[in-house]
Amino acid sequence: MPRAPAPENVAALQSAHAGGITPAMTSPDPPYLEDLGPDALRRAGVPAPFVFGRADMVRFGEIDALGHVNNTAYLRWFETLRQRYIEARGLHDYGDGSFGHIVVRRTEADFLREMRLGAGYVVATRTEALRRTSFTMSYTVRSGGEECARGLAVVVLLDANGAKHPLPAAVRRRLIEIDGAAEH
């Protein structure tokens, strides 16, 4: 198990990562790879209205030739969190497909601040808008107390035959109640 660097080495490591978010030097708080609700997100510095998230750290495979997180990594973080969120909200069980399909119609990301290898971060999401057969999710990535990226995805429900499928009433209520989603 890797040990945290000796205190005299922390300044050197931080200096080596100047200009970006520095690696976490202690045990992660919040813990990595666990679903986080609103209270844990607020303690981690993620503002309302975000209600669902996960903490993790930047891995070597997410770094590009310039030494910072590649832009595709953010979209993968959004995708991974979206899958957990969709299961937690009862939108899909990722089982045999009898429920139908959930597809991303559109996604976008704004890159606000670079992140570097080893940086701890929290990615959080919520549903902000509901339509008849789709919903819009917003995302934030925060590290070191700052927003590093934000994004959105328009997600469409399809039935088992591939036709658009209305959001179930119970799911709509849950997304309005828990996430504060607005109906359009």
VENGI-V979770 format. One record per run of one state. SS is the DSSP state (a for helix, b for strand, c for the rest). FROM is the first residue (numbers start at 1). TO is the last residue. If there is no record, write none. Layout:
BEGIN
ss: (SS;SS)
from: (FROM;FROM)
to: (TO;TO)
END
This chain:
BEGIN
ss: (c;a;c;b;c;b;c;b;c;a;c;b;c;a;b;c;b;c;a;c;b;c;b;c;b;c;b;c;b;c;b;c;a;c;b;c)
from: (1;7;17;21;22;32;33;35;37;38;44;52;58;60;63;64;68;70;71;89;101;112;115;117;120;131;134;144;146;159;164;165;169;180;182;184)
to: (6;16;20;21;31;32;34;36;37;43;51;57;59;62;63;67;69;70;88;100;111;114;116;119;130;133;143;145;158;163;164;168;179;181;183;184)
END
